[in-house]
């Protein structure tokens, strides 16, 4: 994982049963819940209308024949 000002890079290995959309939804749902638990007072000032955190959008690409090490180096260089 690597973070930037407005996005996060993740390298995820999953089973073929899970769609990329279901993985993204689960990550966003669980992390939103936890972030609000930890930073409720700080977030209320910015997200007073609803308890949201992430935008609806996301970008996913497969890595093809690239090794996990190459992808990890790419992600690390994005910060």
mmJSON file of the N, C-alpha and C atoms, coordinates in Angstrom:
{"data_MODEL":{"atom_site":{
"group_PDB":["ATOM","ATOM","ATOM","ATOM","ATOM","ATOM","ATOM","ATOM","ATOM","ATOM","ATOM","ATOM","ATOM","ATOM","ATOM","ATOM","ATOM","ATOM","ATOM","ATOM","ATOM","ATOM","ATOM","ATOM","ATOM","ATOM","ATOM","ATOM","ATOM","ATOM","ATOM","ATOM","ATOM","ATOM","ATOM","ATOM","ATOM","ATOM","ATOM","ATOM","ATOM","ATOM","ATOM","ATOM","ATOM","ATOM","ATOM","ATOM","ATOM","ATOM","ATOM","ATOM","ATOM","ATOM","ATOM","ATOM","ATOM","ATOM","ATOM","ATOM","ATOM","ATOM","ATOM","ATOM","ATOM","ATOM","ATOM","ATOM","ATOM","ATOM","ATOM","ATOM","ATOM","ATOM","ATOM","ATOM","ATOM","ATOM","ATOM","ATOM","ATOM","ATOM","ATOM","ATOM","ATOM","ATOM","ATOM","ATOM","ATOM","ATOM","ATOM","ATOM","ATOM","ATOM","ATOM","ATOM","ATOM","ATOM","ATOM","ATOM","ATOM","ATOM","ATOM","ATOM","ATOM","ATOM","ATOM","ATOM","ATOM","ATOM","ATOM","ATOM","ATOM","ATOM","ATOM","ATOM","ATOM","ATOM","ATOM","ATOM","ATOM","ATOM","ATOM","ATOM","ATOM","ATOM","ATOM","ATOM","ATOM","ATOM","ATOM","ATOM","ATOM","ATOM","ATOM","ATOM","ATOM","ATOM","ATOM","ATOM","ATOM","ATOM","ATOM","ATOM","ATOM","ATOM","ATOM","ATOM","ATOM","ATOM","ATOM","ATOM","ATOM","ATOM","ATOM","ATOM","ATOM","ATOM","ATOM","ATOM","ATOM","ATOM","ATOM","ATOM","ATOM","ATOM","ATOM","ATOM","ATOM","ATOM","ATOM","ATOM","ATOM","ATOM","ATOM","ATOM","ATOM","ATOM","ATOM","ATOM","ATOM","ATOM","ATOM","ATOM","ATOM","ATOM","ATOM","ATOM","ATOM","ATOM","ATOM","ATOM","ATOM","ATOM","ATOM","ATOM","ATOM","ATOM","ATOM","ATOM","ATOM","ATOM","ATOM","ATOM","ATOM","ATOM","ATOM","ATOM","ATOM","ATOM","ATOM","ATOM","ATOM","ATOM","ATOM","ATOM","ATOM","ATOM","ATOM","ATOM","ATOM","ATOM","ATOM","ATOM","ATOM","ATOM","ATOM","ATOM","ATOM","ATOM","ATOM","ATOM","ATOM","ATOM","ATOM","ATOM","ATOM"],
"id":[1,2,3,4,5,6,7,8,9,10,11,12,13,14,15,16,17,18,19,20,21,22,23,24,25,26,27,28,29,30,31,32,33,34,35,36,37,38,39,40,41,42,43,44,45,46,47,48,49,50,51,52,53,54,55,56,57,58,59,60,61,62,63,64,65,66,67,68,69,70,71,72,73,74,75,76,77,78,79,80,81,82,83,84,85,86,87,88,89,90,91,92,93,94,95,96,97,98,99,100,101,102,103,104,105,106,107,108,109,110,111,112,113,114,115,116,117,118,119,120,121,122,123,124,125,126,127,128,129,130,131,132,133,134,135,136,137,138,139,140,141,142,143,144,145,146,147,148,149,150,151,152,153,154,155,156,157,158,159,160,161,162,163,164,165,166,167,168,169,170,171,172,173,174,175,176,177,178,179,180,181,182,183,184,185,186,187,188,189,190,191,192,193,194,195,196,197,198,199,200,201,202,203,204,205,206,207,208,209,210,211,212,213,214,215,216,217,218,219,220,221,222,223,224,225,226,227,228,229,230,231,232,233,234,235,236,237],
"type_symbol":["N","C","C","N","C","C","N","C","C","N","C","C","N","C","C","N","C","C","N","C","C","N","C","C","N","C","C","N","C","C","N","C","C","N","C","C","N","C","C","N","C","C","N","C","C","N","C","C","N","C","C","N","C","C","N","C","C","N","C","C","N","C","C","N","C","C","N","C","C","N","C","C","N","C","C","N","C","C","N","C","C","N","C","C","N","C","C","N","C","C","N","C","C","N","C","C","N","C","C","N","C","C","N","C","C","N","C","C","N","C","C","N","C","C","N","C","C","N","C","C","N","C","C","N","C","C","N","C","C","N","C","C","N","C","C","N","C","C","N","C","C","N","C","C","N","C","C","N","C","C","N","C","C","N","C","C","N","C","C","N","C","C","N","C","C","N","C","C","N","C","C","N","C","C","N","C","C","N","C","C","N","C","C","N","C","C","N","C","C","N","C","C","N","C","C","N","C","C","N","C","C","N","C","C","N","C","C","N","C","C","N","C","C","N","C","C","N","C","C","N","C","C","N","C","C","N","C","C","N","C","C","N","C","C","N","C","C"],
"label_atom_id":["N","CA","C","N","CA","C","N","CA","C","N","CA","C","N","CA","C","N","CA","C","N","CA","C","N","CA","C","N","CA","C","N","CA","C","N","CA","C","N","CA","C","N","CA","C","N","CA","C","N","CA","C","N","CA","C","N","CA","C","N","CA","C","N","CA","C","N","CA","C","N","CA","C","N","CA","C","N","CA","C","N","CA","C","N","CA","C","N","CA","C","N","CA","C","N","CA","C","N","CA","C","N","CA","C","N","CA","C","N","CA","C","N","CA","C","N","CA","C","N","CA","C","N","CA","C","N","CA","C","N","CA","C","N","CA","C","N","CA","C","N","CA","C","N","CA","C","N","CA","C","N","CA","C","N","CA","C","N","CA","C","N","CA","C","N","CA","C","N","CA","C","N","CA","C","N","CA","C","N","CA","C","N","CA","C","N","CA","C","N","CA","C","N","CA","C","N","CA","C","N","CA","C","N","CA","C","N","CA","C","N","CA","C","N","CA","C","N","CA","C","N","CA","C","N","CA","C","N","CA","C","N","CA","C","N","CA","C","N","CA","C","N","CA","C","N","CA","C","N","CA","C","N","CA","C","N","CA","C","N","CA","C","N","CA","C","N","CA","C","N","CA","C","N","CA","C"],
"label_alt_id":[null,null,null,null,null,null,null,null,null,null,null,null,null,null,null,null,null,null,null,null,null,null,null,null,null,null,null,null,null,null,null,null,null,null,null,null,null,null,null,null,null,null,null,null,null,null,null,null,null,null,null,null,null,null,null,null,null,null,null,null,null,null,null,null,null,null,null,null,null,null,null,null,null,null,null,null,null,null,null,null,null,null,null,null,null,null,null,null,null,null,null,null,null,null,null,null,null,null,null,null,null,null,null,null,null,null,null,null,null,null,null,null,null,null,null,null,null,null,null,null,null,null,null,null,null,null,null,null,null,null,null,null,null,null,null,null,null,null,null,null,null,null,null,null,null,null,null,null,null,null,null,null,null,null,null,null,null,null,null,null,null,null,null,null,null,null,null,null,null,null,null,null,null,null,null,null,null,null,null,null,null,null,null,null,null,null,null,null,null,null,null,null,null,null,null,null,null,null,null,null,null,null,null,null,null,null,null,null,null,null,null,null,null,null,null,null,null,null,null,null,null,null,null,null,null,null,null,null,null,null,null,null,null,null,null,null,null],
"label_comp_id":["UNK","UNK","UNK","UNK","UNK","UNK","UNK","UNK","UNK","UNK","UNK","UNK","UNK","UNK","UNK","UNK","UNK","UNK","UNK","UNK","UNK","UNK","UNK","UNK","UNK","UNK","UNK","UNK","UNK","UNK","UNK","UNK","UNK","UNK","UNK","UNK","UNK","UNK","UNK","UNK","UNK","UNK","UNK","UNK","UNK","UNK","UNK","UNK","UNK","UNK","UNK","UNK","UNK","UNK","UNK","UNK","UNK","UNK","UNK","UNK","UNK","UNK","UNK","UNK","UNK","UNK","UNK","UNK","UNK","UNK","UNK","UNK","UNK","UNK","UNK","UNK","UNK","UNK","UNK","UNK","UNK","UNK","UNK","UNK","UNK","UNK","UNK","UNK","UNK","UNK","UNK","UNK","UNK","UNK","UNK","UNK","UNK","UNK","UNK","UNK","UNK","UNK","UNK","UNK","UNK","UNK","UNK","UNK","UNK","UNK","UNK","UNK","UNK","UNK","UNK","UNK","UNK","UNK","UNK","UNK","UNK","UNK","UNK","UNK","UNK","UNK","UNK","UNK","UNK","UNK","UNK","UNK","UNK","UNK","UNK","UNK","UNK","UNK","UNK","UNK","UNK","UNK","UNK","UNK","UNK","UNK","UNK","UNK","UNK","UNK","UNK","UNK","UNK","UNK","UNK","UNK","UNK","UNK","UNK","UNK","UNK","UNK","UNK","UNK","UNK","UNK","UNK","UNK","UNK","UNK","UNK","UNK","UNK","UNK","UNK","UNK","UNK","UNK","UNK","UNK","UNK","UNK","UNK","UNK","UNK","UNK","UNK","UNK","UNK","UNK","UNK","UNK","UNK","UNK","UNK","UNK","UNK","UNK","UNK","UNK","UNK","UNK","UNK","UNK","UNK","UNK","UNK","UNK","UNK","UNK","UNK","UNK","UNK","UNK","UNK","UNK","UNK","UNK","UNK","UNK","UNK","UNK","UNK","UNK","UNK","UNK","UNK","UNK","UNK","UNK","UNK","UNK","UNK","UNK","UNK","UNK","UNK"],
"label_asym_id":["A","A","A","A","A","A","A","A","A","A","A","A","A","A","A","A","A","A","A","A","A","A","A","A","A","A","A","A","A","A","A","A","A","A","A","A","A","A","A","A","A","A","A","A","A","A","A","A","A","A","A","A","A","A","A","A","A","A","A","A","A","A","A","A","A","A","A","A","A","A","A","A","A","A","A","A","A","A","A","A","A","A","A","A","A","A","A","A","A","A","A","A","A","A","A","A","A","A","A","A","A","A","A","A","A","A","A","A","A","A","A","A","A","A","A","A","A","A","A","A","A","A","A","A","A","A","A","A","A","A","A","A","A","A","A","A","A","A","A","A","A","A","A","A","A","A","A","A","A","A","A","A","A","A","A","A","A","A","A","A","A","A","A","A","A","A","A","A","A","A","A","A","A","A","A","A","A","A","A","A","A","A","A","A","A","A","A","A","A","A","A","A","A","A","A","A","A","A","A","A","A","A","A","A","A","A","A","A","A","A","A","A","A","A","A","A","A","A","A","A","A","A","A","A","A","A","A","A","A","A","A","A","A","A","A","A","A"],
"label_entity_id":["1","1","1","1","1","1","1","1","1","1","1","1","1","1","1","1","1","1","1","1","1","1","1","1","1","1","1","1","1","1","1","1","1","1","1","1","1","1","1","1","1","1","1","1","1","1","1","1","1","1","1","1","1","1","1","1","1","1","1","1","1","1","1","1","1","1","1","1","1","1","1","1","1","1","1","1","1","1","1","1","1","1","1","1","1","1","1","1","1","1","1","1","1","1","1","1","1","1","1","1","1","1","1","1","1","1","1","1","1","1","1","1","1","1","1","1","1","1","1","1","1","1","1","1","1","1","1","1","1","1","1","1","1","1","1","1","1","1","1","1","1","1","1","1","1","1","1","1","1","1","1","1","1","1","1","1","1","1","1","1","1","1","1","1","1","1","1","1","1","1","1","1","1","1","1","1","1","1","1","1","1","1","1","1","1","1","1","1","1","1","1","1","1","1","1","1","1","1","1","1","1","1","1","1","1","1","1","1","1","1","1","1","1","1","1","1","1","1","1","1","1","1","1","1","1","1","1","1","1","1","1","1","1","1","1","1","1"],
"label_seq_id":[1,1,1,2,2,2,3,3,3,4,4,4,5,5,5,6,6,6,7,7,7,8,8,8,9,9,9,10,10,10,11,11,11,12,12,12,13,13,13,14,14,14,15,15,15,16,16,16,17,17,17,18,18,18,19,19,19,20,20,20,21,21,21,22,22,22,23,23,23,24,24,24,25,25,25,26,26,26,27,27,27,28,28,28,29,29,29,30,30,30,31,31,31,32,32,32,33,33,33,34,34,34,35,35,35,36,36,36,37,37,37,38,38,38,39,39,39,40,40,40,41,41,41,42,42,42,43,43,43,44,44,44,45,45,45,46,46,46,47,47,47,48,48,48,49,49,49,50,50,50,51,51,51,52,52,52,53,53,53,54,54,54,55,55,55,56,56,56,57,57,57,58,58,58,59,59,59,60,60,60,61,61,61,62,62,62,63,63,63,64,64,64,65,65,65,66,66,66,67,67,67,68,68,68,69,69,69,70,70,70,71,71,71,72,72,72,73,73,73,74,74,74,75,75,75,76,76,76,77,77,77,78,78,78,79,79,79],
"pdbx_PDB_ins_code":[null,null,null,null,null,null,null,null,null,null,null,null,null,null,null,null,null,null,null,null,null,null,null,null,null,null,null,null,null,null,null,null,null,null,null,null,null,null,null,null,null,null,null,null,null,null,null,null,null,null,null,null,null,null,null,null,null,null,null,null,null,null,null,null,null,null,null,null,null,null,null,null,null,null,null,null,null,null,null,null,null,null,null,null,null,null,null,null,null,null,null,null,null,null,null,null,null,null,null,null,null,null,null,null,null,null,null,null,null,null,null,null,null,null,null,null,null,null,null,null,null,null,null,null,null,null,null,null,null,null,null,null,null,null,null,null,null,null,null,null,null,null,null,null,null,null,null,null,null,null,null,null,null,null,null,null,null,null,null,null,null,null,null,null,null,null,null,null,null,null,null,null,null,null,null,null,null,null,null,null,null,null,null,null,null,null,null,null,null,null,null,null,null,null,null,null,null,null,null,null,null,null,null,null,null,null,null,null,null,null,null,null,null,null,null,null,null,null,null,null,null,null,null,null,null,null,null,null,null,null,null,null,null,null,null,null,null],
"Cartn_x":[0.833,0.0,0.881,0.451,1.097,-0.005,0.138,-0.885,-0.359,-1.281,-0.984,-1.974,-1.964,-2.863,-4.335,-4.696,-6.107,-6.421,-5.487,-5.769,-4.781,-5.108,-4.3,-4.019,-2.798,-2.436,-2.404,-3.074,-3.069,-2.733,-1.981,-1.747,-2.512,-3.498,-4.381,-4.364,-4.206,-4.304,-5.605,-6.486,-7.766,-8.129,-9.12,-9.633,-10.56,-10.661,-11.492,-12.992,-13.423,-14.843,-15.285,-14.353,-14.696,-14.465,-15.478,-15.31,-14.504,-13.802,-13.089,-14.016,-15.225,-16.178,-16.526,-16.741,-17.083,-15.914,-14.696,-13.518,-13.433,-13.601,-13.548,-14.644,-15.861,-16.97,-16.696,-16.171,-15.875,-14.778,-13.704,-12.615,-13.11,-13.892,-14.397,-15.372,-16.22,-17.214,-16.562,-15.693,-15.04,-14.125,-13.347,-12.433,-13.191,-14.301,-15.105,-15.62,-16.144,-16.653,-15.56,-14.39,-13.282,-12.75,-12.613,-12.126,-13.079,-14.382,-15.359,-15.321,-15.076,-14.934,-13.752,-12.652,-11.43,-11.402,-12.005,-11.866,-13.209,-14.193,-15.547,-15.582,-14.977,-15.026,-14.38,-13.245,-12.544,-13.316,-13.895,-14.589,-15.944,-16.588,-17.908,-17.869,-16.791,-16.668,-16.649,-16.154,-16.035,-17.151,-17.602,-18.626,-19.886,-20.396,-21.515,-22.826,-22.954,-24.227,-24.448,-23.424,-23.528,-22.176,-22.21,-20.979,-20.365,-19.706,-19.031,-17.538,-16.76,-15.331,-14.751,-15.059,-14.504,-15.441,-14.879,-15.706,-16.241,-17.17,-17.745,-16.791,-15.853,-14.994,-13.853,-13.31,-12.12,-11.511,-10.254,-9.567,-8.904,-9.071,-8.468,-7.801,-6.637,-6.043,-5.382,-5.333,-4.641,-3.169,-2.339,-0.902,-0.331,-1.138,-0.661,0.501,1.586,2.743,3.774,3.505,4.451,4.517,5.686,5.842,5.325,5.018,4.563,5.624,6.883,7.973,7.994,7.78,7.764,6.605,5.447,4.28,4.506,5.089,5.379,6.353,7.355,8.294,7.571,6.673,5.908,5.074,4.362,3.509,4.358,5.479,6.362,6.88,7.067,7.594,6.529,5.287,4.202,4.043,4.655,4.469,5.255],
"Cartn_y":[-1.175,0.0,1.242,2.253,3.56,4.603,5.686,6.729,7.973,8.725,10.003,11.015,12.241,13.261,12.89,12.261,11.996,10.565,9.656,8.264,7.319,6.039,4.986,3.926,3.433,2.31,1.053,0.01,-1.272,-2.38,-3.343,-4.571,-5.661,-6.214,-7.196,-8.479,-9.573,-10.893,-11.497,-11.879,-12.413,-13.671,-14.353,-15.547,-15.116,-15.912,-15.529,-15.417,-15.927,-15.851,-14.417,-13.566,-12.197,-11.251,-10.47,-9.476,-8.301,-7.598,-6.395,-5.399,-5.224,-4.305,-4.718,-6.005,-6.443,-6.231,-6.385,-6.136,-4.658,-3.792,-2.349,-1.937,-2.406,-2.056,-2.492,-3.684,-4.188,-3.364,-3.069,-2.252,-0.869,-0.237,1.098,1.073,0.085,-0.014,-0.208,-1.186,-1.486,-0.354,0.197,1.274,2.543,2.853,4.009,3.855,2.688,2.431,2.623,2.044,2.144,3.569,4.261,5.641,6.528,6.339,7.135,6.791,5.545,5.181,5.914,5.971,6.553,8.081,8.688,10.132,10.844,10.403,10.944,12.46,12.967,14.411,15.232,14.785,15.51,15.473,14.336,14.182,14.874,14.983,15.608,17.041,17.738,19.117,19.196,18.167,18.176,17.403,16.344,15.469,15.497,16.69,16.852,16.349,16.257,15.866,14.355,13.601,12.141,11.543,10.352,9.675,8.942,9.694,9.137,9.369,8.824,9.094,9.0,7.936,7.699,8.226,8.526,8.847,7.539,7.655,6.459,5.795,6.546,6.027,5.154,4.398,3.591,3.198,2.798,2.327,1.001,0.039,-1.285,-1.701,-2.308,-2.925,-4.228,-5.147,-6.398,-6.213,-7.067,-6.903,-7.841,-8.699,-9.586,-10.441,-10.408,-11.243,-10.569,-9.359,-8.671,-9.388,-9.443,-10.099,-9.203,-9.798,-9.037,-8.031,-8.389,-7.491,-6.23,-6.378,-5.228,-4.301,-4.873,-4.065,-3.382,-4.077,-3.481,-2.306,-2.45,-1.341,-0.16,-0.426,0.651,1.396,0.652,1.255,2.081,1.536,2.251,3.553,3.585,4.787,5.876,5.56,6.521,7.535,7.279,8.146,9.392],
"Cartn_z":[0.0,0.0,0.0,-0.725,-0.742,-0.845,-0.106,-0.13,-0.824,-1.391,-2.021,-1.444,-1.932,-1.396,-1.528,-2.625,-2.862,-3.296,-3.134,-3.475,-2.798,-2.891,-2.278,-3.337,-3.377,-4.243,-3.376,-3.831,-3.129,-4.109,-3.643,-4.402,-3.673,-4.34,-3.696,-4.503,-3.81,-4.404,-3.888,-4.798,-4.333,-5.103,-4.573,-5.237,-6.377,-7.431,-8.582,-8.262,-7.129,-6.767,-6.487,-6.036,-5.674,-6.844,-7.147,-8.209,-7.673,-8.546,-8.093,-7.409,-7.926,-7.321,-5.892,-5.654,-4.292,-3.33,-3.814,-2.977,-2.62,-3.616,-3.374,-2.402,-2.618,-1.725,-0.296,-0.134,1.208,1.873,1.136,1.685,2.097,1.232,1.536,2.712,2.751,3.82,5.181,5.273,6.554,6.988,6.043,6.427,6.814,6.142,6.533,7.954,8.263,9.608,10.657,10.413,11.378,11.5,10.378,10.404,11.191,10.986,11.748,13.228,13.567,14.984,15.614,14.913,15.453,15.433,14.402,14.208,14.077,14.815,14.697,14.867,15.912,16.176,15.066,14.572,13.521,12.198,11.879,10.605,10.577,11.724,11.778,11.253,11.474,10.999,9.468,8.8,7.345,6.647,7.271,6.678,7.532,7.794,8.712,8.154,6.845,6.238,6.3,6.037,6.087,6.461,6.998,7.417,6.231,5.409,4.246,4.416,3.573,3.601,2.201,1.488,0.159,-0.922,-2.101,-3.258,-3.844,-4.775,-5.396,-6.383,-6.922,-7.974,-7.489,-8.422,-8.157,-9.494,-9.475,-10.671,-10.338,-11.215,-11.022,-12.332,-12.214,-13.394,-12.962,-13.885,-13.608,-13.942,-13.403,-13.597,-14.65,-15.196,-16.254,-15.805,-16.565,-16.274,-15.386,-14.919,-14.04,-12.698,-12.135,-10.839,-9.718,-8.6,-7.437,-7.009,-7.134,-6.749,-7.615,-8.917,-9.825,-9.462,-9.207,-8.842,-7.494,-6.544,-5.236,-5.383,-6.238,-6.479,-7.113,-8.049,-8.675,-7.628,-6.804,-5.78,-4.808,-4.381,-3.449,-4.062,-5.36,-6.01,-6.207,-5.926,-6.149,-5.01,-3.865,-2.697,-2.68],
"occupancy":[1.0,1.0,1.0,1.0,1.0,1.0,1.0,1.0,1.0,1.0,1.0,1.0,1.0,1.0,1.0,1.0,1.0,1.0,1.0,1.0,1.0,1.0,1.0,1.0,1.0,1.0,1.0,1.0,1.0,1.0,1.0,1.0,1.0,1.0,1.0,1.0,1.0,1.0,1.0,1.0,1.0,1.0,1.0,1.0,1.0,1.0,1.0,1.0,1.0,1.0,1.0,1.0,1.0,1.0,1.0,1.0,1.0,1.0,1.0,1.0,1.0,1.0,1.0,1.0,1.0,1.0,1.0,1.0,1.0,1.0,1.0,1.0,1.0,1.0,1.0,1.0,1.0,1.0,1.0,1.0,1.0,1.0,1.0,1.0,1.0,1.0,1.0,1.0,1.0,1.0,1.0,1.0,1.0,1.0,1.0,1.0,1.0,1.0,1.0,1.0,1.0,1.0,1.0,1.0,1.0,1.0,1.0,1.0,1.0,1.0,1.0,1.0,1.0,1.0,1.0,1.0,1.0,1.0,1.0,1.0,1.0,1.0,1.0,1.0,1.0,1.0,1.0,1.0,1.0,1.0,1.0,1.0,1.0,1.0,1.0,1.0,1.0,1.0,1.0,1.0,1.0,1.0,1.0,1.0,1.0,1.0,1.0,1.0,1.0,1.0,1.0,1.0,1.0,1.0,1.0,1.0,1.0,1.0,1.0,1.0,1.0,1.0,1.0,1.0,1.0,1.0,1.0,1.0,1.0,1.0,1.0,1.0,1.0,1.0,1.0,1.0,1.0,1.0,1.0,1.0,1.0,1.0,1.0,1.0,1.0,1.0,1.0,1.0,1.0,1.0,1.0,1.0,1.0,1.0,1.0,1.0,1.0,1.0,1.0,1.0,1.0,1.0,1.0,1.0,1.0,1.0,1.0,1.0,1.0,1.0,1.0,1.0,1.0,1.0,1.0,1.0,1.0,1.0,1.0,1.0,1.0,1.0,1.0,1.0,1.0,1.0,1.0,1.0,1.0,1.0,1.0,1.0,1.0,1.0,1.0,1.0,1.0],
"B_iso_or_equiv":[0.0,0.0,0.0,0.0,0.0,0.0,0.0,0.0,0.0,0.0,0.0,0.0,0.0,0.0,0.0,0.0,0.0,0.0,0.0,0.0,0.0,0.0,0.0,0.0,0.0,0.0,0.0,0.0,0.0,0.0,0.0,0.0,0.0,0.0,0.0,0.0,0.0,0.0,0.0,0.0,0.0,0.0,0.0,0.0,0.0,0.0,0.0,0.0,0.0,0.0,0.0,0.0,0.0,0.0,0.0,0.0,0.0,0.0,0.0,0.0,0.0,0.0,0.0,0.0,0.0,0.0,0.0,0.0,0.0,0.0,0.0,0.0,0.0,0.0,0.0,0.0,0.0,0.0,0.0,0.0,0.0,0.0,0.0,0.0,0.0,0.0,0.0,0.0,0.0,0.0,0.0,0.0,0.0,0.0,0.0,0.0,0.0,0.0,0.0,0.0,0.0,0.0,0.0,0.0,0.0,0.0,0.0,0.0,0.0,0.0,0.0,0.0,0.0,0.0,0.0,0.0,0.0,0.0,0.0,0.0,0.0,0.0,0.0,0.0,0.0,0.0,0.0,0.0,0.0,0.0,0.0,0.0,0.0,0.0,0.0,0.0,0.0,0.0,0.0,0.0,0.0,0.0,0.0,0.0,0.0,0.0,0.0,0.0,0.0,0.0,0.0,0.0,0.0,0.0,0.0,0.0,0.0,0.0,0.0,0.0,0.0,0.0,0.0,0.0,0.0,0.0,0.0,0.0,0.0,0.0,0.0,0.0,0.0,0.0,0.0,0.0,0.0,0.0,0.0,0.0,0.0,0.0,0.0,0.0,0.0,0.0,0.0,0.0,0.0,0.0,0.0,0.0,0.0,0.0,0.0,0.0,0.0,0.0,0.0,0.0,0.0,0.0,0.0,0.0,0.0,0.0,0.0,0.0,0.0,0.0,0.0,0.0,0.0,0.0,0.0,0.0,0.0,0.0,0.0,0.0,0.0,0.0,0.0,0.0,0.0,0.0,0.0,0.0,0.0,0.0,0.0,0.0,0.0,0.0,0.0,0.0,0.0],
"pdbx_formal_charge":[null,null,null,null,null,null,null,null,null,null,null,null,null,null,null,null,null,null,null,null,null,null,null,null,null,null,null,null,null,null,null,null,null,null,null,null,null,null,null,null,null,null,null,null,null,null,null,null,null,null,null,null,null,null,null,null,null,null,null,null,null,null,null,null,null,null,null,null,null,null,null,null,null,null,null,null,null,null,null,null,null,null,null,null,null,null,null,null,null,null,null,null,null,null,null,null,null,null,null,null,null,null,null,null,null,null,null,null,null,null,null,null,null,null,null,null,null,null,null,null,null,null,null,null,null,null,null,null,null,null,null,null,null,null,null,null,null,null,null,null,null,null,null,null,null,null,null,null,null,null,null,null,null,null,null,null,null,null,null,null,null,null,null,null,null,null,null,null,null,null,null,null,null,null,null,null,null,null,null,null,null,null,null,null,null,null,null,null,null,null,null,null,null,null,null,null,null,null,null,null,null,null,null,null,null,null,null,null,null,null,null,null,null,null,null,null,null,null,null,null,null,null,null,null,null,null,null,null,null,null,null,null,null,null,null,null,null],
"auth_seq_id":[1,1,1,2,2,2,3,3,3,4,4,4,5,5,5,6,6,6,7,7,7,8,8,8,9,9,9,10,10,10,11,11,11,12,12,12,13,13,13,14,14,14,15,15,15,16,16,16,17,17,17,18,18,18,19,19,19,20,20,20,21,21,21,22,22,22,23,23,23,24,24,24,25,25,25,26,26,26,27,27,27,28,28,28,29,29,29,30,30,30,31,31,31,32,32,32,33,33,33,34,34,34,35,35,35,36,36,36,37,37,37,38,38,38,39,39,39,40,40,40,41,41,41,42,42,42,43,43,43,44,44,44,45,45,45,46,46,46,47,47,47,48,48,48,49,49,49,50,50,50,51,51,51,52,52,52,53,53,53,54,54,54,55,55,55,56,56,56,57,57,57,58,58,58,59,59,59,60,60,60,61,61,61,62,62,62,63,63,63,64,64,64,65,65,65,66,66,66,67,67,67,68,68,68,69,69,69,70,70,70,71,71,71,72,72,72,73,73,73,74,74,74,75,75,75,76,76,76,77,77,77,78,78,78,79,79,79],
"auth_comp_id":["UNK","UNK","UNK","UNK","UNK","UNK","UNK","UNK","UNK","UNK","UNK","UNK","UNK","UNK","UNK","UNK","UNK","UNK","UNK","UNK","UNK","UNK","UNK","UNK","UNK","UNK","UNK","UNK","UNK","UNK","UNK","UNK","UNK","UNK","UNK","UNK","UNK","UNK","UNK","UNK","UNK","UNK","UNK","UNK","UNK","UNK","UNK","UNK","UNK","UNK","UNK","UNK","UNK","UNK","UNK","UNK","UNK","UNK","UNK","UNK","UNK","UNK","UNK","UNK","UNK","UNK","UNK","UNK","UNK","UNK","UNK","UNK","UNK","UNK","UNK","UNK","UNK","UNK","UNK","UNK","UNK","UNK","UNK","UNK","UNK","UNK","UNK","UNK","UNK","UNK","UNK","UNK","UNK","UNK","UNK","UNK","UNK","UNK","UNK","UNK","UNK","UNK","UNK","UNK","UNK","UNK","UNK","UNK","UNK","UNK","UNK","UNK","UNK","UNK","UNK","UNK","UNK","UNK","UNK","UNK","UNK","UNK","UNK","UNK","UNK","UNK","UNK","UNK","UNK","UNK","UNK","UNK","UNK","UNK","UNK","UNK","UNK","UNK","UNK","UNK","UNK","UNK","UNK","UNK","UNK","UNK","UNK","UNK","UNK","UNK","UNK","UNK","UNK","UNK","UNK","UNK","UNK","UNK","UNK","UNK","UNK","UNK","UNK","UNK","UNK","UNK","UNK","UNK","UNK","UNK","UNK","UNK","UNK","UNK","UNK","UNK","UNK","UNK","UNK","UNK","UNK","UNK","UNK","UNK","UNK","UNK","UNK","UNK","UNK","UNK","UNK","UNK","UNK","UNK","UNK","UNK","UNK","UNK","UNK","UNK","UNK","UNK","UNK","UNK","UNK","UNK","UNK","UNK","UNK","UNK","UNK","UNK","UNK","UNK","UNK","UNK","UNK","UNK","UNK","UNK","UNK","UNK","UNK","UNK","UNK","UNK","UNK","UNK","UNK","UNK","UNK","UNK","UNK","UNK","UNK","UNK","UNK"],
"auth_asym_id":["A","A","A","A","A","A","A","A","A","A","A","A","A","A","A","A","A","A","A","A","A","A","A","A","A","A","A","A","A","A","A","A","A","A","A","A","A","A","A","A","A","A","A","A","A","A","A","A","A","A","A","A","A","A","A","A","A","A","A","A","A","A","A","A","A","A","A","A","A","A","A","A","A","A","A","A","A","A","A","A","A","A","A","A","A","A","A","A","A","A","A","A","A","A","A","A","A","A","A","A","A","A","A","A","A","A","A","A","A","A","A","A","A","A","A","A","A","A","A","A","A","A","A","A","A","A","A","A","A","A","A","A","A","A","A","A","A","A","A","A","A","A","A","A","A","A","A","A","A","A","A","A","A","A","A","A","A","A","A","A","A","A","A","A","A","A","A","A","A","A","A","A","A","A","A","A","A","A","A","A","A","A","A","A","A","A","A","A","A","A","A","A","A","A","A","A","A","A","A","A","A","A","A","A","A","A","A","A","A","A","A","A","A","A","A","A","A","A","A","A","A","A","A","A","A","A","A","A","A","A","A","A","A","A","A","A","A"],
"auth_atom_id":["N","CA","C","N","CA","C","N","CA","C","N","CA","C","N","CA","C","N","CA","C","N","CA","C","N","CA","C","N","CA","C","N","CA","C","N","CA","C","N","CA","C","N","CA","C","N","CA","C","N","CA","C","N","CA","C","N","CA","C","N","CA","C","N","CA","C","N","CA","C","N","CA","C","N","CA","C","N","CA","C","N","CA","C","N","CA","C","N","CA","C","N","CA","C","N","CA","C","N","CA","C","N","CA","C","N","CA","C","N","CA","C","N","CA","C","N","CA","C","N","CA","C","N","CA","C","N","CA","C","N","CA","C","N","CA","C","N","CA","C","N","CA","C","N","CA","C","N","CA","C","N","CA","C","N","CA","C","N","CA","C","N","CA","C","N","CA","C","N","CA","C","N","CA","C","N","CA","C","N","CA","C","N","CA","C","N","CA","C","N","CA","C","N","CA","C","N","CA","C","N","CA","C","N","CA","C","N","CA","C","N","CA","C","N","CA","C","N","CA","C","N","CA","C","N","CA","C","N","CA","C","N","CA","C","N","CA","C","N","CA","C","N","CA","C","N","CA","C","N","CA","C","N","CA","C","N","CA","C","N","CA","C","N","CA","C","N","CA","C","N","CA","C","N","CA","C"],
"pdbx_PDB_model_num":[1,1,1,1,1,1,1,1,1,1,1,1,1,1,1,1,1,1,1,1,1,1,1,1,1,1,1,1,1,1,1,1,1,1,1,1,1,1,1,1,1,1,1,1,1,1,1,1,1,1,1,1,1,1,1,1,1,1,1,1,1,1,1,1,1,1,1,1,1,1,1,1,1,1,1,1,1,1,1,1,1,1,1,1,1,1,1,1,1,1,1,1,1,1,1,1,1,1,1,1,1,1,1,1,1,1,1,1,1,1,1,1,1,1,1,1,1,1,1,1,1,1,1,1,1,1,1,1,1,1,1,1,1,1,1,1,1,1,1,1,1,1,1,1,1,1,1,1,1,1,1,1,1,1,1,1,1,1,1,1,1,1,1,1,1,1,1,1,1,1,1,1,1,1,1,1,1,1,1,1,1,1,1,1,1,1,1,1,1,1,1,1,1,1,1,1,1,1,1,1,1,1,1,1,1,1,1,1,1,1,1,1,1,1,1,1,1,1,1,1,1,1,1,1,1,1,1,1,1,1,1,1,1,1,1,1,1]
}}}
